[in-house]
Amino acid sequence: MSDMLKNLKIGYALTGSFCTFEKSFEQAKILRDTGAELIPVMSENASSTDTRFGTAEENIKKFEEICGRKIISSIKNAEPIGPHNLTDLMIVAPCTSNTASKLANGITDTAVTMAVKSHLRSGKPVLLAICSNDSLMGSAKNIGELFNRKNYYFVPMRQDDCIKKPASLVAEFKLIPQAAEAALKGIQLRPIIY
């Protein structure tokens, strides 16, 4: 990894694919350790739901410790991201199909969708780490729509269980730093799906 991410302001957002939070936290630490400044954002569901993968309180505490600042978890607090030029790159990891569908259709009803919309106003890159059980079914058309949009990039993904979950895709979280550098250069890291 190069020094490209050093001193970069990265919005790092989590949506409700709770089973992938630990992988995401690991990558957030790596980005922080490269010298990037992380601005943590969580969707309202991600920041308020207790699951078998941890309580909301535990997840918020861990995320804030990694980033060294309080999370943004409301539309009101996410809106200034673009106008105040707070981010150079926005990463949504995990990005559920629900969030991807909202982004594809211009729906801004969560802290994360507002953070992305606000960030995009300056034409800066957004990196999505898709994690969903229906990525290759009902959500495929919305994800496909984002493939065709300027400034959207994807963390390469794979089918995590093509037998039991044939429509599921999960981002390769370990590729987030590499995909981030590529997105900053205007390049989609490939292969996108393998």
PyRosetta script that sets phi, psi and omega in degrees:
from pyrosetta import init, pose_from_sequence

init()
pose = pose_from_sequence("MSDMLKNLKIGYALTGSFCTFEKSFEQAKILRDTGAELIPVMSENASSTDTRFGTAEENIKKFEEICGRKIISSIKNAEPIGPHNLTDLMIVAPCTSNTASKLANGITDTAVTMAVKSHLRSGKPVLLAICSNDSLMGSAKNIGELFNRKNYYFVPMRQDDCIKKPASLVAEFKLIPQAAEAALKGIQLRPIIY")
pose.set_psi(1, 137.5)
pose.set_omega(1, -179.5)
pose.set_phi(2, -83.5)
pose.set_psi(2, -176.4)
pose.set_omega(2, 176.5)
pose.set_phi(3, -87.4)
pose.set_psi(3, 13.0)
pose.set_omega(3, -174.1)
pose.set_phi(4, -59.6)
pose.set_psi(4, -30.4)
pose.set_omega(4, -176.5)
pose.set_phi(5, -88.0)
pose.set_psi(5, -10.0)
pose.set_omega(5, -178.8)
pose.set_phi(6, -62.5)
pose.set_psi(6, 133.1)
pose.set_omega(6, 179.8)
pose.set_phi(7, 65.9)
pose.set_psi(7, 8.8)
pose.set_omega(7, 177.6)
pose.set_phi(8, -77.5)
pose.set_psi(8, 144.8)
pose.set_omega(8, 176.5)
pose.set_phi(9, -97.2)
pose.set_psi(9, 110.9)
pose.set_omega(9, -175.8)
pose.set_phi(10, -114.3)
pose.set_psi(10, 120.7)
pose.set_omega(10, 168.0)
pose.set_phi(11, -75.6)
pose.set_psi(11, 125.9)
pose.set_omega(11, -177.5)
pose.set_phi(12, -123.0)
pose.set_psi(12, 109.7)
pose.set_omega(12, -170.6)
pose.set_phi(13, -114.0)
pose.set_psi(13, 143.8)
pose.set_omega(13, 176.9)
pose.set_phi(14, -119.6)
pose.set_psi(14, 134.7)
pose.set_omega(14, 170.3)
pose.set_phi(15, -117.2)
pose.set_psi(15, -175.8)
pose.set_omega(15, -162.6)
pose.set_phi(16, -74.9)
pose.set_psi(16, 26.5)
pose.set_omega(16, 171.8)
pose.set_phi(17, -86.9)
pose.set_psi(17, 75.9)
pose.set_omega(17, -168.6)
pose.set_phi(18, -59.2)
pose.set_psi(18, -31.4)
pose.set_omega(18, -177.5)
pose.set_phi(19, -67.4)
pose.set_psi(19, -12.2)
pose.set_omega(19, -179.6)
pose.set_phi(20, -106.3)
pose.set_psi(20, 2.9)
pose.set_omega(20, -177.4)
pose.set_phi(21, -57.6)
pose.set_psi(21, -43.5)
pose.set_omega(21, -177.7)
pose.set_phi(22, -61.1)
pose.set_psi(22, -42.4)
pose.set_omega(22, 177.7)
pose.set_phi(23, -62.8)
pose.set_psi(23, -39.5)
pose.set_omega(23, 179.6)
pose.set_phi(24, -66.6)
pose.set_psi(24, -43.0)
pose.set_omega(24, 178.5)
pose.set_phi(25, -59.8)
pose.set_psi(25, -39.8)
pose.set_omega(25, 178.2)
pose.set_phi(26, -58.6)
pose.set_psi(26, -43.7)
pose.set_omega(26, -178.7)
pose.set_phi(27, -71.7)
pose.set_psi(27, -34.7)
pose.set_omega(27, 176.0)
pose.set_phi(28, -60.9)
pose.set_psi(28, -41.0)
pose.set_omega(28, 177.3)
pose.set_phi(29, -61.9)
pose.set_psi(29, -42.6)
pose.set_omega(29, 179.8)
pose.set_phi(30, -62.2)
pose.set_psi(30, -44.9)
pose.set_omega(30, 178.8)
pose.set_phi(31, -61.8)
pose.set_psi(31, -43.9)
pose.set_omega(31, 178.4)
pose.set_phi(32, -60.5)
pose.set_psi(32, -42.0)
pose.set_omega(32, -178.2)
pose.set_phi(33, -69.4)
pose.set_psi(33, -18.2)
pose.set_omega(33, 175.2)
pose.set_phi(34, -78.2)
pose.set_psi(34, -10.8)
pose.set_omega(34, -179.2)
pose.set_phi(35, 105.1)
pose.set_psi(35, 5.8)
pose.set_omega(35, 176.9)
pose.set_phi(36, -74.8)
pose.set_psi(36, 148.8)
pose.set_omega(36, 174.5)
pose.set_phi(37, -96.7)
pose.set_psi(37, 121.8)
pose.set_omega(37, -177.0)
pose.set_phi(38, -103.1)
pose.set_psi(38, 132.3)
pose.set_omega(38, 174.8)
pose.set_phi(39, -109.6)
pose.set_psi(39, 107.4)
pose.set_omega(39, -173.9)
pose.set_phi(40, -79.6)
pose.set_psi(40, 133.4)
pose.set_omega(40, 178.1)
pose.set_phi(41, -130.4)
pose.set_psi(41, 137.6)
pose.set_omega(41, 175.4)
pose.set_phi(42, -132.8)
pose.set_psi(42, 139.0)
pose.set_omega(42, 173.6)
pose.set_phi(43, -63.9)
pose.set_psi(43, 160.3)
pose.set_omega(43, -179.4)
pose.set_phi(44, -58.8)
pose.set_psi(44, -40.0)
pose.set_omega(44, 177.7)
pose.set_phi(45, -67.2)
pose.set_psi(45, -43.6)
pose.set_omega(45, -179.0)
pose.set_phi(46, -63.3)
pose.set_psi(46, -32.1)
pose.set_omega(46, -176.5)
pose.set_phi(47, -92.9)
pose.set_psi(47, 0.5)
pose.set_omega(47, -176.7)
pose.set_phi(48, -131.5)
pose.set_psi(48, 1.5)
pose.set_omega(48, -174.5)
pose.set_phi(49, -108.0)
pose.set_psi(49, 127.1)
pose.set_omega(49, 173.2)
pose.set_phi(50, -88.8)
pose.set_psi(50, 133.5)
pose.set_omega(50, 179.3)
pose.set_phi(51, -136.5)
pose.set_psi(51, 179.2)
pose.set_omega(51, 176.6)
pose.set_phi(52, -68.1)
pose.set_psi(52, -9.9)
pose.set_omega(52, 178.6)
pose.set_phi(53, -96.4)
pose.set_psi(53, 9.3)
pose.set_omega(53, 177.7)
pose.set_phi(54, 130.5)
pose.set_psi(54, 157.5)
pose.set_omega(54, 177.4)
pose.set_phi(55, -81.5)
pose.set_psi(55, 160.5)
pose.set_omega(55, 176.7)
pose.set_phi(56, -57.9)
pose.set_psi(56, -43.1)
pose.set_omega(56, -179.0)
pose.set_phi(57, -61.1)
pose.set_psi(57, -43.1)
pose.set_omega(57, 179.4)
pose.set_phi(58, -63.9)
pose.set_psi(58, -44.3)
pose.set_omega(58, -178.8)
pose.set_phi(59, -65.7)
pose.set_psi(59, -41.6)
pose.set_omega(59, 177.9)
pose.set_phi(60, -62.7)
pose.set_psi(60, -46.2)
pose.set_omega(60, -178.8)
pose.set_phi(61, -59.1)
pose.set_psi(61, -46.8)
pose.set_omega(61, -179.0)
pose.set_phi(62, -62.8)
pose.set_psi(62, -44.7)
pose.set_omega(62, -178.5)
pose.set_phi(63, -64.7)
pose.set_psi(63, -43.7)
pose.set_omega(63, 179.3)
pose.set_phi(64, -65.9)
pose.set_psi(64, -36.4)
pose.set_omega(64, 177.5)
pose.set_phi(65, -64.8)
pose.set_psi(65, -41.5)
pose.set_omega(65, 179.2)
pose.set_phi(66, -63.0)
pose.set_psi(66, -45.8)
pose.set_omega(66, -174.1)
pose.set_phi(67, -84.8)
pose.set_psi(67, -19.9)
pose.set_omega(67, 179.6)
pose.set_phi(68, 73.7)
pose.set_psi(68, 24.8)
pose.set_omega(68, 177.5)
pose.set_phi(69, -161.4)
pose.set_psi(69, 165.9)
pose.set_omega(69, -179.2)
pose.set_phi(70, -70.3)
pose.set_psi(70, 148.2)
pose.set_omega(70, 178.3)
pose.set_phi(71, -73.9)
pose.set_psi(71, 155.3)
pose.set_omega(71, 168.1)
pose.set_phi(72, -98.7)
pose.set_psi(72, 122.7)
pose.set_omega(72, -177.3)
pose.set_phi(73, -137.5)
pose.set_psi(73, 25.3)
pose.set_omega(73, 176.0)
pose.set_phi(74, -141.0)
pose.set_psi(74, 153.7)
pose.set_omega(74, 177.7)
pose.set_phi(75, -59.1)
pose.set_psi(75, -43.3)
pose.set_omega(75, -178.6)
pose.set_phi(76, -57.5)
pose.set_psi(76, -43.6)
pose.set_omega(76, -177.1)
pose.set_phi(77, -80.2)
pose.set_psi(77, -19.1)
pose.set_omega(77, 178.3)
pose.set_phi(78, -84.2)
pose.set_psi(78, -25.8)
pose.set_omega(78, -174.7)
pose.set_phi(79, -58.0)
pose.set_psi(79, -38.2)
pose.set_omega(79, -178.4)
pose.set_phi(80, -69.5)
pose.set_psi(80, -8.7)
pose.set_omega(80, -175.9)
pose.set_phi(81, -52.3)
pose.set_psi(81, -50.3)
pose.set_omega(81, -179.6)
pose.set_phi(82, -73.2)
pose.set_psi(82, -53.8)
pose.set_omega(82, -178.2)
pose.set_phi(83, -57.5)
pose.set_psi(83, -32.0)
pose.set_omega(83, -179.1)
pose.set_phi(84, -96.3)
pose.set_psi(84, 7.1)
pose.set_omega(84, 176.2)
pose.set_phi(85, 53.2)
pose.set_psi(85, 48.7)
pose.set_omega(85, -174.6)
pose.set_phi(86, -81.8)
pose.set_psi(86, -16.8)
pose.set_omega(86, -174.0)
pose.set_phi(87, -134.1)
pose.set_psi(87, 145.6)
pose.set_omega(87, 172.5)
pose.set_phi(88, -97.3)
pose.set_psi(88, -27.0)
pose.set_omega(88, -177.3)
pose.set_phi(89, -147.2)
pose.set_psi(89, 141.9)
pose.set_omega(89, 174.7)
pose.set_phi(90, -116.6)
pose.set_psi(90, 125.6)
pose.set_omega(90, 176.7)
pose.set_phi(91, -115.0)
pose.set_psi(91, 130.8)
pose.set_omega(91, 173.8)
pose.set_phi(92, -114.7)
pose.set_psi(92, 107.1)
pose.set_omega(92, -173.1)
pose.set_phi(93, -146.9)
pose.set_psi(93, 100.9)
pose.set_omega(93, 8.6)
pose.set_phi(94, -84.1)
pose.set_psi(94, 154.2)
pose.set_omega(94, 172.6)
pose.set_phi(95, -115.0)
pose.set_psi(95, 111.8)
pose.set_omega(95, 178.8)
pose.set_phi(96, -72.0)
pose.set_psi(96, 162.1)
pose.set_omega(96, 174.6)
pose.set_phi(97, -63.4)
pose.set_psi(97, -31.0)
pose.set_omega(97, 177.1)
pose.set_phi(98, -60.8)
pose.set_psi(98, -47.4)
pose.set_omega(98, 178.7)
pose.set_phi(99, -66.9)
pose.set_psi(99, -42.6)
pose.set_omega(99, 178.2)
pose.set_phi(100, -60.0)
pose.set_psi(100, -40.2)
pose.set_omega(100, 179.1)
pose.set_phi(101, -64.3)
pose.set_psi(101, -40.8)
pose.set_omega(101, 177.8)
pose.set_phi(102, -64.3)
pose.set_psi(102, -43.1)
pose.set_omega(102, 178.9)
pose.set_phi(103, -62.8)
pose.set_psi(103, -41.2)
pose.set_omega(103, -179.6)
pose.set_phi(104, -65.1)
pose.set_psi(104, -27.8)
pose.set_omega(104, -176.6)
pose.set_phi(105, -107.0)
pose.set_psi(105, 11.1)
pose.set_omega(105, 175.2)
pose.set_phi(106, 69.1)
pose.set_psi(106, 28.0)
pose.set_omega(106, 180.0)
pose.set_phi(107, -93.3)
pose.set_psi(107, 125.5)
pose.set_omega(107, -178.4)
pose.set_phi(108, -120.8)
pose.set_psi(108, 87.1)
pose.set_omega(108, -176.6)
pose.set_phi(109, -132.6)
pose.set_psi(109, 15.3)
pose.set_omega(109, 174.5)
pose.set_phi(110, -139.2)
pose.set_psi(110, 167.4)
pose.set_omega(110, 176.7)
pose.set_phi(111, -60.0)
pose.set_psi(111, -38.3)
pose.set_omega(111, -177.6)
pose.set_phi(112, -70.9)
pose.set_psi(112, -45.8)
pose.set_omega(112, 180.0)
pose.set_phi(113, -65.2)
pose.set_psi(113, -34.5)
pose.set_omega(113, 175.5)
pose.set_phi(114, -68.0)
pose.set_psi(114, -41.7)
pose.set_omega(114, 179.2)
pose.set_phi(115, -59.3)
pose.set_psi(115, -44.2)
pose.set_omega(115, 179.6)
pose.set_phi(116, -66.1)
pose.set_psi(116, -47.0)
pose.set_omega(116, -179.9)
pose.set_phi(117, -59.8)
pose.set_psi(117, -44.7)
pose.set_omega(117, -178.5)
pose.set_phi(118, -65.3)
pose.set_psi(118, -42.5)
pose.set_omega(118, 178.3)
pose.set_phi(119, -62.6)
pose.set_psi(119, -40.9)
pose.set_omega(119, -176.1)
pose.set_phi(120, -67.3)
pose.set_psi(120, -19.0)
pose.set_omega(120, -177.1)
pose.set_phi(121, -58.5)
pose.set_psi(121, -22.8)
pose.set_omega(121, 179.2)
pose.set_phi(122, -98.3)
pose.set_psi(122, 6.6)
pose.set_omega(122, 178.0)
pose.set_phi(123, 71.3)
pose.set_psi(123, 28.4)
pose.set_omega(123, -179.4)
pose.set_phi(124, -94.4)
pose.set_psi(124, 159.0)
pose.set_omega(124, -174.1)
pose.set_phi(125, -73.4)
pose.set_psi(125, 146.9)
pose.set_omega(125, 174.6)
pose.set_phi(126, -120.5)
pose.set_psi(126, 129.5)
pose.set_omega(126, 179.7)
pose.set_phi(127, -112.5)
pose.set_psi(127, 121.5)
pose.set_omega(127, -178.1)
pose.set_phi(128, -107.5)
pose.set_psi(128, 131.6)
pose.set_omega(128, 173.8)
pose.set_phi(129, -108.1)
pose.set_psi(129, 89.0)
pose.set_omega(129, -175.1)
pose.set_phi(130, -66.8)
pose.set_psi(130, 133.5)
pose.set_omega(130, 175.4)
pose.set_phi(131, -143.5)
pose.set_psi(131, 104.3)
pose.set_omega(131, -176.6)
pose.set_phi(132, -160.0)
pose.set_psi(132, 145.4)
pose.set_omega(132, 177.4)
pose.set_phi(133, -78.3)
pose.set_psi(133, -11.5)
pose.set_omega(133, -179.5)
pose.set_phi(134, -122.4)
pose.set_psi(134, 27.1)
pose.set_omega(134, -178.7)
pose.set_phi(135, -59.5)
pose.set_psi(135, -31.3)
pose.set_omega(135, -177.7)
pose.set_phi(136, -103.6)
pose.set_psi(136, 17.0)
pose.set_omega(136, 175.4)
pose.set_phi(137, -125.0)
pose.set_psi(137, -114.6)
pose.set_omega(137, -174.2)
pose.set_phi(138, -60.1)
pose.set_psi(138, -29.7)
pose.set_omega(138, -177.6)
pose.set_phi(139, -90.8)
pose.set_psi(139, -5.8)
pose.set_omega(139, -175.6)
pose.set_phi(140, -58.6)
pose.set_psi(140, -40.5)
pose.set_omega(140, -176.7)
pose.set_phi(141, -67.3)
pose.set_psi(141, -34.6)
pose.set_omega(141, 179.2)
pose.set_phi(142, -73.0)
pose.set_psi(142, -39.6)
pose.set_omega(142, 175.8)
pose.set_phi(143, -64.3)
pose.set_psi(143, -42.1)
pose.set_omega(143, 176.8)
pose.set_phi(144, -60.1)
pose.set_psi(144, -37.5)
pose.set_omega(144, 177.1)
pose.set_phi(145, -60.8)
pose.set_psi(145, -41.2)
pose.set_omega(145, 180.0)
pose.set_phi(146, -70.2)
pose.set_psi(146, -29.4)
pose.set_omega(146, 174.7)
pose.set_phi(147, -58.5)
pose.set_psi(147, -30.5)
pose.set_omega(147, -176.9)
pose.set_phi(148, -93.5)
pose.set_psi(148, 2.2)
pose.set_omega(148, -178.5)
pose.set_phi(149, -95.0)
pose.set_psi(149, 140.1)
pose.set_omega(149, 175.9)
pose.set_phi(150, -64.6)
pose.set_psi(150, 143.1)
pose.set_omega(150, 175.4)
pose.set_phi(151, 76.7)
pose.set_psi(151, 1.5)
pose.set_omega(151, 174.4)
pose.set_phi(152, -101.0)
pose.set_psi(152, 132.9)
pose.set_omega(152, 178.2)
pose.set_phi(153, -133.1)
pose.set_psi(153, 159.4)
pose.set_omega(153, -175.3)
pose.set_phi(154, -126.2)
pose.set_psi(154, 139.9)
pose.set_omega(154, 168.1)
pose.set_phi(155, -70.9)
pose.set_psi(155, 130.0)
pose.set_omega(155, 178.3)
pose.set_phi(156, -51.6)
pose.set_psi(156, 146.0)
pose.set_omega(156, -174.0)
pose.set_phi(157, -134.1)
pose.set_psi(157, 166.7)
pose.set_omega(157, -179.4)
pose.set_phi(158, -142.2)
pose.set_psi(158, 163.2)
pose.set_omega(158, 171.2)
pose.set_phi(159, -79.3)
pose.set_psi(159, 121.3)
pose.set_omega(159, -175.7)
pose.set_phi(160, -81.6)
pose.set_psi(160, -24.5)
pose.set_omega(160, 176.5)
pose.set_phi(161, -158.2)
pose.set_psi(161, 85.9)
pose.set_omega(161, -173.1)
pose.set_phi(162, -69.4)
pose.set_psi(162, -13.2)
pose.set_omega(162, 178.0)
pose.set_phi(163, -88.4)
pose.set_psi(163, -55.7)
pose.set_omega(163, -176.5)
pose.set_phi(164, -82.2)
pose.set_psi(164, -26.9)
pose.set_omega(164, -179.7)
pose.set_phi(165, -133.5)
pose.set_psi(165, 72.4)
pose.set_omega(165, -172.0)
pose.set_phi(166, -65.2)
pose.set_psi(166, -14.8)
pose.set_omega(166, -179.5)
pose.set_phi(167, -105.6)
pose.set_psi(167, 6.3)
pose.set_omega(167, -174.4)
pose.set_phi(168, -86.9)
pose.set_psi(168, 139.8)
pose.set_omega(168, 171.9)
pose.set_phi(169, -130.9)
pose.set_psi(169, 139.0)
pose.set_omega(169, 177.8)
pose.set_phi(170, -133.0)
pose.set_psi(170, 131.1)
pose.set_omega(170, 178.7)
pose.set_phi(171, -63.3)
pose.set_psi(171, 147.1)
pose.set_omega(171, 172.5)
pose.set_phi(172, -83.7)
pose.set_psi(172, 91.5)
pose.set_omega(172, -173.0)
pose.set_phi(173, -55.5)
pose.set_psi(173, -33.7)
pose.set_omega(173, -178.1)
pose.set_phi(174, -63.9)
pose.set_psi(174, -14.7)
pose.set_omega(174, 179.1)
pose.set_phi(175, -92.2)
pose.set_psi(175, 2.4)
pose.set_omega(175, -178.9)
pose.set_phi(176, -56.2)
pose.set_psi(176, -50.3)
pose.set_omega(176, -179.7)
pose.set_phi(177, -59.2)
pose.set_psi(177, -42.7)
pose.set_omega(177, 179.4)
pose.set_phi(178, -65.6)
pose.set_psi(178, -43.0)
pose.set_omega(178, 179.1)
pose.set_phi(179, -66.5)
pose.set_psi(179, -33.7)
pose.set_omega(179, 178.1)
pose.set_phi(180, -64.9)
pose.set_psi(180, -45.5)
pose.set_omega(180, 178.7)
pose.set_phi(181, -61.7)
pose.set_psi(181, -42.1)
pose.set_omega(181, 179.1)
pose.set_phi(182, -62.8)
pose.set_psi(182, -45.1)
pose.set_omega(182, -179.5)
pose.set_phi(183, -60.6)
pose.set_psi(183, -38.5)
pose.set_omega(183, 178.7)
pose.set_phi(184, -64.9)
pose.set_psi(184, -24.1)
pose.set_omega(184, 176.4)
pose.set_phi(185, -91.5)
pose.set_psi(185, -0.5)
pose.set_omega(185, -178.4)
pose.set_phi(186, 79.1)
pose.set_psi(186, 25.7)
pose.set_omega(186, -177.1)
pose.set_phi(187, -118.8)
pose.set_psi(187, 138.5)
pose.set_omega(187, 172.7)
pose.set_phi(188, -88.4)
pose.set_psi(188, 119.9)
pose.set_omega(188, 177.1)
pose.set_phi(189, -64.0)
pose.set_psi(189, 134.5)
pose.set_omega(189, -177.2)
pose.set_phi(190, -127.0)
pose.set_psi(190, 157.2)
pose.set_omega(190, -0.9)
pose.set_phi(191, -70.1)
pose.set_psi(191, 149.7)
pose.set_omega(191, -178.9)
pose.set_phi(192, -76.2)
pose.set_psi(192, -42.3)
pose.set_omega(192, 179.1)
pose.set_phi(193, -126.7)
pose.set_psi(193, 130.2)
pose.set_omega(193, 176.7)
pose.set_phi(194, -145.6)
pose.dump_pdb("model.pdb")
